[in-house]
């Protein structure tokens, strides 16, 4: 069978047509690809070649390179088993670290101050919707077939040759997100793939709403499988979806497909409010919790989310803050361009991250001009202390507390302009 050829206009170099093959291939010779070849990678590549094992770049790094990006992380796949890799590295004096991945087929080698994660090709023997029992293989197509999405199932040889068994490159160019083979089968192997679908849709798809109907049906029919997935894993995927493209649309689809109840989201979440917040804040990089808090109608729903997803204390506190203050802490009708209601709150707050929370509140409210001002604003220091009052002969702790609060109110009314002497003089006159 002839291989099909697709050419990325950013890619230069020769194009290989393979005979009697079942995959797309081309050869990449971009500066991003060439920049991966450090002393460490060259040494690892030489070692595998010397021992007659194939080594290829796998997963997300392939997708990034085909998109013209230099990947932050590069994973490798090989025909060598973990035992064969260990013997090879030991014989070459290469240090191995972090043996936790060995049972999954991953060996991490450290050479020239770089870490290289190399995983043996695998085929799933048994899956339970969360984990898989695997066997090692030397068949690259079998390994590609067990991966979730076509755009994540490709490999690059170290000579730049692309190995694409399921038309992932074509899907990437056409901004399509498809499961490898049967969507239902891939989902039932690991139900977290439901959320990975949405996350990558937000990263790859050019437009909202261009989902394959069969894919959405498979997700709907398998939604309950998310109930068995740990909250931490769900939260990782959901956060990445919320900071990607089409976030409001994707959350709306999650609700329509019946996913919310299994994810810790409120069943009657305010999707319209989230859509409004997303539309007016997306250019200002709102935190995931800033968007998600729009779904919540009360603080109890933030608590329920925390119970399911085990969010961080900082994330929970931000959610509670936004739900509590999003309606009451607003700009002044008399001075709509004034930051004063927000800066006064920050001044009175004893929380170290009050200014950061206030920035998220302004993003939520769509107050982008005030947000820009607040991001430049430095918290002023109240110039009077109890020590200053004691030097004036005021010794009662209760009286000092009352006076300090009154002086703080006067200072705030002056827009934080009054200095120590002026404030203390007002105490003398009174």
C-alpha positions as CSV (number, residue, x, y, z in Angstrom):
1,X,0.0,0.0,0.0
2,X,1.3,3.5,-0.8
3,X,2.0,5.9,2.0
4,X,0.3,9.2,1.8
5,X,2.4,12.4,1.9
6,X,1.6,15.6,3.7
7,X,4.0,18.5,3.8
8,X,4.1,21.2,6.4
9,X,4.9,24.5,4.6
10,X,7.3,25.3,7.5
11,X,9.3,22.1,6.9
12,X,12.2,22.0,4.4
13,X,14.2,19.0,3.3
14,X,13.4,15.9,1.3
15,X,10.1,14.0,1.4
16,X,10.3,10.2,1.5
17,X,7.6,8.1,-0.1
18,X,7.6,4.6,1.5
19,X,6.5,1.5,-0.5
20,X,4.4,-1.2,1.0
21,X,3.9,0.7,4.3
22,X,0.9,1.6,6.4
23,X,2.1,5.0,7.6
24,X,2.7,8.6,6.5
25,X,6.3,9.7,6.4
26,X,8.4,12.7,5.6
27,X,11.7,14.1,6.8
28,X,12.0,17.1,9.2
29,X,15.0,19.4,9.0
30,X,14.0,22.4,11.0
31,X,16.1,24.5,13.4
32,X,13.8,23.4,16.2
33,X,14.5,19.8,15.5
34,X,18.2,20.3,15.1
35,X,18.4,22.2,18.4
36,X,17.4,19.0,20.3
37,X,20.8,17.4,19.5
38,X,22.8,18.3,22.5
39,X,25.9,16.4,23.6
40,X,23.6,14.3,25.9
41,X,21.2,13.3,23.1
42,X,24.1,12.6,20.7
43,X,25.7,10.3,23.3
44,X,22.4,8.5,24.0
45,X,21.7,8.1,20.3
46,X,25.2,6.6,19.7
47,X,24.7,4.2,22.5
48,X,21.4,2.8,21.2
49,X,22.7,2.6,17.7
50,X,25.8,0.8,18.8
51,X,23.6,-1.8,20.6
52,X,21.3,-2.2,17.6
53,X,18.2,-0.8,19.3
54,X,15.9,1.8,17.7
55,X,15.3,5.1,19.4
56,X,12.7,7.6,18.4
57,X,11.1,10.8,19.7
58,X,7.6,10.2,20.9
59,X,4.3,11.9,21.9
60,X,3.9,15.6,22.4
61,X,7.4,16.6,21.3
62,X,6.5,15.3,17.8
63,X,3.3,17.4,17.8
64,X,5.2,20.5,18.9
65,X,8.0,20.0,16.3
66,X,5.4,19.6,13.5
67,X,3.8,22.8,14.7
68,X,7.1,24.7,14.4
69,X,7.8,24.8,18.1
70,X,10.7,23.6,20.1
71,X,9.3,21.2,22.7
72,X,10.0,21.9,26.4
73,X,10.1,18.2,27.2
74,X,11.1,15.3,25.0
75,X,10.1,11.7,25.6
76,X,11.7,8.8,23.8
77,X,10.5,5.3,22.8
78,X,12.7,2.3,22.0
79,X,12.6,-1.3,21.0
80,X,15.0,-2.1,24.0
81,X,13.4,-3.6,27.1
82,X,14.0,-2.0,30.5
83,X,16.5,-4.8,31.4
84,X,18.3,-4.3,28.1
85,X,18.5,-0.6,28.7
86,X,19.8,-1.1,32.2
87,X,22.6,-3.4,31.0
88,X,23.5,-1.1,28.2
89,X,23.7,2.0,30.5
90,X,25.6,0.1,33.2
91,X,28.1,-1.1,30.7
92,X,28.6,2.4,29.4
93,X,28.9,3.9,32.9
94,X,25.7,6.0,32.4
95,X,23.9,6.9,35.6
96,X,20.2,5.9,36.0
97,X,17.8,7.8,38.3
98,X,14.2,7.6,39.4
99,X,13.5,3.9,39.0
100,X,9.7,4.4,39.8
101,X,8.9,4.3,36.1
102,X,10.6,1.0,35.5
103,X,7.5,-1.1,36.0
104,X,5.9,0.9,33.2
105,X,8.8,0.4,31.0
106,X,10.5,3.7,31.5
107,X,14.2,4.1,32.3
108,X,15.7,7.6,33.0
109,X,19.3,8.1,32.1
110,X,21.4,11.1,33.1
111,X,24.2,12.1,30.9
112,X,26.0,15.4,30.3
113,X,23.8,16.9,33.0
114,X,20.6,16.0,31.1
115,X,17.9,13.5,31.9
116,X,16.5,11.3,29.2
117,X,13.3,9.3,29.8
118,X,13.2,6.3,27.5
119,X,10.2,4.0,27.4
120,X,10.0,0.5,25.9
121,X,7.3,0.0,23.2
122,X,4.2,-1.4,24.8
123,X,0.9,-3.1,24.1
124,X,-2.0,-3.2,26.5
125,X,-2.9,-6.6,27.7
126,X,-5.6,-5.6,30.2
127,X,-7.2,-2.3,31.2
128,X,-9.7,-1.3,33.9
129,X,-10.5,2.3,32.9
130,X,-7.7,3.7,35.1
131,X,-4.6,1.6,34.7
132,X,-3.3,-0.9,32.1
133,X,-1.3,-4.1,32.3
134,X,1.2,-4.0,29.5
135,X,3.6,-6.2,27.6
136,X,6.7,-5.0,25.8
137,X,6.9,-5.2,22.0
138,X,9.1,-4.2,19.2
139,X,6.1,-3.2,17.0
140,X,6.0,0.6,16.6
141,X,2.4,0.5,15.2
142,X,1.1,-1.5,18.1
143,X,2.6,1.1,20.5
144,X,1.0,3.9,18.5
145,X,-2.3,2.2,18.5
146,X,-2.5,2.2,22.3
147,X,-2.1,6.0,22.5
148,X,-5.1,8.2,23.0
149,X,-5.2,10.7,20.1
150,X,-3.9,10.5,16.5
151,X,-1.9,13.8,17.1
152,X,-0.1,12.1,20.0
153,X,0.6,8.8,18.3
154,X,3.4,9.8,16.0
155,X,7.2,9.3,16.3
156,X,10.3,11.0,14.9
157,X,13.4,9.0,14.0
158,X,16.6,10.8,15.0
159,X,17.3,11.4,11.3
160,X,14.1,13.4,11.2
161,X,11.9,10.8,9.6
162,X,8.2,11.0,10.7
163,X,6.4,7.8,11.5
164,X,2.7,8.4,11.4
165,X,0.5,5.3,11.5
166,X,-2.9,7.0,12.0
167,X,-2.8,10.2,10.0
168,X,-2.0,12.3,13.0
169,X,-0.1,14.8,10.9
170,X,-3.1,15.4,8.6
171,X,-5.3,15.9,11.7
172,X,-2.8,18.3,13.1
173,X,-2.7,20.4,10.0
174,X,-6.5,20.4,9.7
175,X,-6.8,21.2,13.4
176,X,-8.7,18.0,14.1
177,X,-8.7,16.1,17.4
178,X,-9.5,12.4,16.9
179,X,-9.1,9.3,18.9
180,X,-6.9,6.5,17.6
181,X,-9.3,3.9,16.1
182,X,-12.5,3.5,18.1
183,X,-13.2,6.4,20.5
184,X,-15.2,4.2,22.7
185,X,-12.4,1.6,23.1
186,X,-9.8,4.3,23.7
187,X,-12.0,5.9,26.4
188,X,-12.8,2.7,28.1
189,X,-9.1,1.9,28.4
190,X,-8.7,5.1,30.5
191,X,-11.6,7.3,31.2
192,X,-9.4,10.3,31.8
193,X,-9.0,10.4,28.0
194,X,-12.4,12.1,28.0
195,X,-10.9,15.1,29.6
196,X,-7.7,14.8,27.5
197,X,-9.9,15.1,24.4
198,X,-11.2,18.4,25.6
199,X,-7.8,19.7,26.7
200,X,-6.3,19.0,23.3
201,X,-9.3,20.3,21.5
202,X,-8.6,23.6,23.2
203,X,-5.0,23.4,22.1
204,X,-5.4,22.3,18.5
205,X,-8.9,23.1,17.1
206,X,-9.3,26.3,15.2
207,X,-13.0,26.7,15.9
208,X,-15.4,25.8,18.7
209,X,-18.1,23.3,17.9
210,X,-16.4,21.2,15.2
211,X,-16.6,17.9,17.1
212,X,-17.2,14.6,15.6
213,X,-20.7,13.4,16.5
214,X,-19.6,9.8,17.2
215,X,-16.9,11.1,19.5
216,X,-19.3,13.1,21.6
217,X,-21.7,10.2,21.7
218,X,-18.9,7.9,23.0
219,X,-18.1,10.4,25.6
220,X,-21.7,10.7,26.7
221,X,-22.1,7.0,27.0
222,X,-19.0,6.6,29.1
223,X,-19.3,9.7,31.3
224,X,-19.8,7.7,34.4
225,X,-16.3,6.2,34.1
226,X,-14.9,9.5,35.3
227,X,-16.3,8.7,38.8
228,X,-13.5,6.2,39.3
229,X,-10.8,8.6,38.2
230,X,-8.9,10.4,41.0
231,X,-9.8,14.0,41.6
232,X,-6.1,15.1,41.3
233,X,-5.9,13.7,37.8
234,X,-9.2,15.3,36.8
235,X,-8.1,18.7,38.1
236,X,-4.8,18.6,36.2
237,X,-6.7,18.1,32.9
238,X,-9.5,20.5,33.8
239,X,-7.1,23.3,34.6
240,X,-5.3,22.9,31.3
241,X,-8.6,23.0,29.5
242,X,-9.6,26.2,31.3
243,X,-6.5,28.1,30.2
244,X,-6.7,26.9,26.6
245,X,-8.8,28.1,23.7
246,X,-12.6,27.6,23.6
247,X,-12.7,27.1,27.4
248,X,-16.3,28.3,27.8
249,X,-17.5,26.2,24.9
250,X,-15.8,23.1,26.2
251,X,-17.2,23.5,29.7
252,X,-20.7,23.9,28.1
253,X,-20.2,20.7,26.2
254,X,-19.1,18.9,29.3
255,X,-22.3,19.8,30.9
256,X,-24.4,18.8,27.9
257,X,-22.7,15.4,27.9
258,X,-23.4,14.8,31.6
259,X,-19.8,15.0,32.9
260,X,-20.2,17.6,35.6
261,X,-21.6,15.4,38.3
262,X,-18.6,13.0,38.1
263,X,-16.0,15.8,38.1
264,X,-17.1,17.7,41.3
265,X,-18.7,20.5,39.4
266,X,-22.1,21.8,40.5
267,X,-24.8,19.9,38.7
268,X,-26.7,23.2,38.1
269,X,-23.5,25.2,37.4
270,X,-24.0,28.7,36.0
271,X,-22.6,28.1,32.5
272,X,-23.9,31.3,31.1
273,X,-22.0,33.3,33.8
274,X,-18.8,31.3,33.0
275,X,-19.2,32.1,29.4
276,X,-19.6,35.8,30.2
277,X,-16.6,35.9,32.4
278,X,-14.5,34.0,29.9
279,X,-15.4,36.3,27.0
280,X,-14.5,39.5,28.9
281,X,-11.3,38.2,30.6
282,X,-9.6,35.8,28.2
283,X,-7.1,38.4,27.0
284,X,-5.9,38.8,30.6
285,X,-4.9,35.2,31.5
286,X,-7.4,34.5,34.3
287,X,-6.5,31.7,36.6
288,X,-8.4,28.4,36.1
289,X,-10.3,29.0,39.4
290,X,-11.3,32.5,38.4
291,X,-13.2,31.1,35.4
292,X,-14.5,28.0,37.3
293,X,-15.8,30.1,40.2
294,X,-18.4,31.5,37.8
295,X,-20.1,28.2,37.9
296,X,-20.6,28.4,41.7
297,X,-23.7,29.9,43.2
298,X,-22.5,29.6,46.8
299,X,-19.4,28.9,48.8
300,X,-20.7,25.3,49.6
301,X,-20.1,24.4,46.0
302,X,-16.5,25.4,46.3
303,X,-16.2,23.1,49.3
304,X,-17.7,20.2,47.3
305,X,-15.3,20.8,44.4
306,X,-12.4,20.7,46.9
307,X,-13.7,17.4,48.3
308,X,-13.7,15.8,44.9
309,X,-10.7,17.3,43.2
310,X,-8.3,18.0,46.2
311,X,-7.5,21.5,44.9
312,X,-4.8,23.5,46.6
313,X,-5.5,25.8,49.6
314,X,-4.6,28.8,47.4
315,X,-7.1,27.7,44.7
316,X,-9.9,27.1,47.2
317,X,-9.3,30.4,48.9
318,X,-9.4,32.2,45.6
319,X,-12.7,30.5,44.7
320,X,-14.2,31.4,48.1
321,X,-13.0,35.0,47.7
322,X,-14.5,35.4,44.3
323,X,-17.9,33.9,45.2
324,X,-18.1,36.1,48.2
325,X,-17.0,39.4,46.7
326,X,-17.8,39.4,43.0
327,X,-21.1,41.3,43.5
328,X,-20.4,43.5,46.5
329,X,-16.9,44.6,46.0
330,X,-17.3,46.7,42.8
331,X,-16.1,50.1,41.5
332,X,-17.6,53.2,42.8
333,X,-20.5,54.7,40.9
334,X,-19.3,58.2,41.8
335,X,-15.7,57.5,40.8
336,X,-15.8,54.7,38.2
337,X,-12.1,55.1,37.3
338,X,-10.9,55.0,40.9
339,X,-9.2,52.0,42.4
340,X,-10.0,53.1,45.9
341,X,-12.6,50.5,46.8
342,X,-10.2,47.8,45.8
343,X,-7.0,49.3,47.3
344,X,-8.8,50.0,50.6
345,X,-9.7,46.4,50.8
346,X,-6.1,45.3,50.1
347,X,-4.8,47.8,52.8
348,X,-7.3,46.4,55.4
349,X,-6.6,42.8,54.5
350,X,-4.2,40.8,56.4
351,X,-3.7,38.2,53.7
352,X,-0.4,38.3,51.8
353,X,-1.9,37.5,48.5
354,X,-4.8,40.1,48.7
355,X,-3.5,42.1,45.7
356,X,-3.3,39.0,43.6
357,X,-6.8,37.9,44.5
358,X,-8.1,41.5,43.7
359,X,-6.5,41.3,40.3
360,X,-8.4,38.1,39.6
361,X,-11.6,39.7,40.8
362,X,-11.2,42.6,38.3
363,X,-10.6,40.0,35.6
364,X,-13.8,38.3,36.6
365,X,-15.7,41.6,36.5
366,X,-14.1,42.6,33.2
367,X,-12.6,45.8,34.6
368,X,-9.5,45.7,32.4
369,X,-8.6,49.4,32.9
370,X,-8.7,49.1,36.6
371,X,-6.8,45.8,36.4
372,X,-4.0,47.5,34.5
373,X,-3.8,50.2,37.2
374,X,-3.8,47.7,40.0
375,X,-1.1,45.6,38.5
376,X,1.2,48.7,38.5
377,X,0.1,49.8,42.0
378,X,2.5,49.2,45.0
379,X,0.9,48.7,48.4
380,X,1.8,51.8,50.5
381,X,3.0,51.4,54.0
382,X,0.9,53.0,56.8
383,X,3.3,55.4,58.4
384,X,2.2,55.4,62.0
385,X,2.8,52.6,64.6
386,X,1.8,52.0,68.2
387,X,5.4,52.9,69.2
388,X,4.8,56.4,67.8
389,X,1.7,56.9,70.0
390,X,3.5,55.6,73.1
391,X,6.2,58.2,72.5
392,X,3.3,60.8,72.7
393,X,2.4,59.5,76.2
394,X,-0.5,57.3,75.2
395,X,-0.1,54.1,77.1
396,X,-3.4,52.3,77.1
397,X,-3.3,49.4,74.6
398,X,-7.0,49.7,73.9
399,X,-6.7,53.5,73.3
400,X,-3.8,53.0,70.9
401,X,-5.8,50.4,68.9
402,X,-8.7,52.8,68.5
403,X,-6.5,55.7,67.5
404,X,-4.5,53.7,65.0
405,X,-7.7,52.6,63.3
406,X,-9.0,56.1,63.2
407,X,-5.7,57.3,61.7
408,X,-5.8,54.5,59.2
409,X,-9.3,55.7,58.1
410,X,-8.0,59.3,57.7
411,X,-5.0,58.1,55.8
412,X,-7.2,56.1,53.4
413,X,-9.4,59.1,52.8
414,X,-6.3,61.0,51.8
415,X,-5.6,58.4,49.2
416,X,-2.7,57.2,51.3
417,X,-0.9,60.6,50.9
418,X,-0.8,61.9,54.5
419,X,2.6,61.4,56.2
420,X,3.4,60.4,59.8
421,X,3.8,64.0,61.1
422,X,0.5,65.1,59.6
423,X,-1.3,62.1,61.0
424,X,0.2,62.5,64.5
425,X,-0.6,66.2,64.5
426,X,-4.2,65.3,64.0
427,X,-4.0,63.2,67.2
428,X,-2.5,66.1,69.1
429,X,-5.2,68.5,68.0
430,X,-8.0,66.1,69.1
